[in-house]
Amino acid sequence: MNIKNLLIFIVSFLFFCSNGCQQLNRTESKFLANESVLQYLNLIQTDSTLTDSAWISIASKVLELSPTKLERDSSLIQLANLFHTMGGYYFQSDPPTGRIFYNSAIQLRKAFYHTEAQHDIHRAVFNLGMCFFNEKDFVNANFYFDSLIMHRKQVNRQFIYKVYAEKTKCQLQLNEIQSAFKLAMTAMQEMELEFDTVKNVTAFDQNLDSQFLTYINLLSSFSDACSSLDRDNVAILAISRGIKICIQLEKGIDFYNRIGRLNMLLGISFLNRHKSKQSRGQIGIDLKYAERHLLNAEENFNKTNNLEYLIYIWINLSSLYESKKQYEFGAEYAKKASDLITSQRPDLSDELYDLNINLGTNLYRQGKINEALEAYTNSIQFLDSSATKNVLPNLTAFKKRTQSSLILLGSIGRARLRLAQDSLELLPYANAAYDTLFALINDLRANLINDDAKMLLAKQSQEWLPDAFEDIKQLYYLSNDSFYLEQAFKIAEQGKAFALLEASRLKNASGLLSKDLQKDQDELNQIELKAASGSDSLKQMAEQKKMAFLSKLKKDAPEYFALKYKGPETNVQDIQKELIDSNQAILQYFVQEDRLNVFVLTKDLFALDTIPIRKGDLYALIDQFYANINPENEQGTVDPLKIKNFISASNALYQNLLGKTIQQHQLPERLIIIPDGRLNELSFDALLCKVDGAKDDLILQAKNHNYLVQNKTISYCFSVSLLHEMMQSSTESKLENKLSLFAPVFQKESTLLPFMRNQDAEIKSIQAEVSSTSLNAESTKEEFLEASQKYKYLHLCAHGFVSQNPDQSFVAFRQNSTSPDTSQFFYLKELYHHKLNQDLITLTACETAVGELKAGEGNISMARGFAYAGVKAFITTLWKIQTNGAAQIIPSFYKYFLKDHLPKDVALTQSKRDFLASGKGVYPENWAGMILIGNTAAASVETGSNFAWLGYFGIGILVFFLFWVYKRK
């Protein structure tokens, strides 16, 4: 044998020996692992005295065994079944321990089946999710339910509906209402198709009966989602459809309980519709239907002695009679439910938390204040047994039941306030309840995943904000202590654009993030941007990425993350010092059902005015204002009646919104308006301070300087706290002190985006007034985004489009054909994922300040989107403006702002006054729709970079001079 062959033989032999040893080791390892399983199984089956800790120890040891080290053996399934049963034992009482058993069962079954696509594994995964759900860890619960839904083709069809039902509950808890609504609706529609195939079956088998109960659970979540979205009409139709199916399958098991639950859901939906006032003129009818269906449900549950659902019925009847102002009945039903829980169903004691709140409210309405406080104290003691009538637990306790706790804290504050009217020393106790309430809502907002959830919370907060505001205002009147006036101001701020404030605050504080976190944030923005127009699965992935990022932020950037918990900036002294010039005043509005409140802040004044006008009457005046802002009738001629109606509404709005306040406080020249509710839609510029001569002569009113814009300088912002963010943040130095112009081309034949007649004149006039401009020849969306990273000031003369779905609102860029090129639409949903640092963006595009009005957030408009992206100020439009007005006003504005260096609000006001003085703009439709929102500061003369170049140039001259002198020597 030669050397070569000898080496090959030796290597082969060593490889064979090594491989054989590995095989022997693997076999021995598997043998030992299976032996361990057998030992555990024998121990469990033969030793009936095993303690709970021993069970847990065994399950934990099994978790340490790798599935690859286990051979297929029936002992694996036997032990897995035992662990699954034990998981059920700890399922609710001790969820973390339950998870140990379920994970061990999954481990053993994976080893036996060599796959995850097995029903018992799916059940264990589902139960893992339910363990987290029972711990109120809805993010992790959602993860396990999603893992089953992602592989739904491998999951038993009937079982997947159960997963859908629980996932919708998770989404509701996370305030992912739209997702819950869509998922529940899709699942219910699929189930209804299946039920159609069994309509003629004379008996319900047990599996189908179980499936129908899942269907009812989905209906329950669906109706909750509908209520949050003010779509109770949809819930009523869906539940009515469910009742028909139930009746057609009347031979099913437990018919009375099923029909009882459906009647209960239907009654609750009618009650919710009454509370949300969706069906004007049917308020009384809704309560009548609600009462009828709830009493029908009570009758059905009495037949089966279903105590659990009788308790739920009585809770809702208590709420119903409170709505009907039959407080004695309301308290009676609450007491019945409470007594039944205490005597026969202690397992439902958790319901006593909400029940005592309900009882307390009914007692409070009867004037039984001390009894009401006793009921509220009973609720608190469910959270913290050490709490007393006057000592509240810490914030952590209230976070266990956040939504109910918001109502409870407001109720406690109100009850304590009533007692304080006789004993002023009780005022601090009332104030403590409201302080805790504010802290709780800020904490709740910070932990919500997306802005839809934050806006929903803002809407929900309208249920208690007006009452809390009125209570704190009464505290102020009782004590004459300005501290309580600041508290009332704080409440008004709580209900204004909080999601927008958080976004702006975090964008301004991005310097607190490390480079790695900034990179992660940029990547997340890109994913969210794609998801905004992508599939549900992509949106789901974006949500999961966001959850992971927020978790990382909390750990690695605590200072930055703490900003999410920070409430509104409401220190009045700081506002007066930092936000208001000597010739400025802030007017913040807060609309209540029967009155209008105006906070007035100047350098040395902080006051509250109350105007007795009903919300409905105020909003009717706004409707009249808008219906007549264009005086032309259908024939194209000026209608004197429309002018008369406009003048009447405009002057009435001025008297209510400003007249008393301006006269009483002698307000300065410049006013910053912080609107509320539908005041967000109103141009204050066009209000008439007085009316001269004939009541249908607008020309005379303009000539006599009767418009507010001819007397005061007006700007706007979404909230005082947001104004603070927009004013304190400075533009990055890399941006050039230059105006970039965009005038996209539109086609004459287009019906959606027609040619803009005055666009060319507007751009040429701007260029004539301001030399430091650059015109983007193509004016594409891409050029706009590129320019946003280069220039301080951007001007866009284009079409804006308002959609019923706010996400679909857009500004259009260059259109090369009559067919819309959607790739050149800059959608509102995209703006949320861009960072813009402009000092000013001007949008002479139609209705860019218009959008769906969301309670507590204002109009969801393109203007709001630019504020969200970080723009410091913008000129935007409230309606379809006449472009000839913009073509004259905006060039003049740039002259005053960029050449004369006047503040933005003064520059825009002066250009409007010039337009009115020319005699061309007497009709407000032509000019009043353009408004300034945000930072009013004047333009800087030079940027830092320009000064740097001057410095370099000077140094160069000096060096040249010294060199010349040296040569001369």
Secondary structure as UniProt FT lines:
FT   HELIX           3..46
FT   TURN            48..49
FT   HELIX           52..64
FT   HELIX           67..69
FT   HELIX           74..90
FT   TURN            91..93
FT   HELIX           95..113
FT   HELIX           119..134
FT   TURN            135..136
FT   HELIX           138..150
FT   HELIX           152..154
FT   HELIX           157..173
FT   TURN            174..175
FT   HELIX           177..196
FT   TURN            197..200
FT   HELIX           206..228
FT   TURN            229..230
FT   HELIX           232..248
FT   TURN            249..251
FT   TURN            253..254
FT   HELIX           255..276
FT   TURN            280..281
FT   HELIX           283..304
FT   HELIX           307..323
FT   TURN            324..325
FT   HELIX           327..343
FT   HELIX           346..351
FT   HELIX           352..365
FT   TURN            366..367
FT   HELIX           369..383
FT   TURN            385..386
FT   HELIX           395..398
FT   HELIX           399..401
FT   HELIX           402..420
FT   TURN            421..422
FT   HELIX           424..426
FT   HELIX           427..446
FT   HELIX           451..461
FT   TURN            462..464
FT   HELIX           465..479
FT   HELIX           482..494
FT   HELIX           498..508
FT   HELIX           510..512
FT   HELIX           515..532
FT   HELIX           536..556
FT   HELIX           558..561
FT   HELIX           562..565
FT   HELIX           572..578
FT   TURN            582..583
FT   STRAND          584..591
FT   STRAND          596..602
FT   TURN            603..604
FT   STRAND          605..611
FT   HELIX           615..627
FT   TURN            634..635
FT   HELIX           640..654
FT   HELIX           655..659
FT   HELIX           660..665
FT   STRAND          670..674
FT   HELIX           677..681
FT   HELIX           684..686
FT   TURN            695..696
FT   HELIX           698..703
FT   TURN            704..705
FT   HELIX           708..710
FT   STRAND          713..716
FT   HELIX           720..728
FT   TURN            733..734
FT   STRAND          736..742
FT   TURN            748..749
FT   TURN            757..758
FT   HELIX           759..769
FT   STRAND          773..776
FT   HELIX           781..787
FT   TURN            788..790
FT   STRAND          791..796
FT   STRAND          800..801
FT   HELIX           806..808
FT   STRAND          810..812
FT   HELIX           822..824
FT   STRAND          825..827
FT   HELIX           828..831
FT   TURN            832..833
FT   STRAND          840..843
FT   TURN            846..849
FT   STRAND          852..854
FT   TURN            855..857
FT   STRAND          858..860
FT   HELIX           862..869
FT   STRAND          873..877
FT   HELIX           883..894
FT   HELIX           895..899
FT   HELIX           904..917
FT   TURN            918..919
FT   HELIX           924..926
FT   TURN            927..929
FT   STRAND          930..934
FT   HELIX           944..968
//
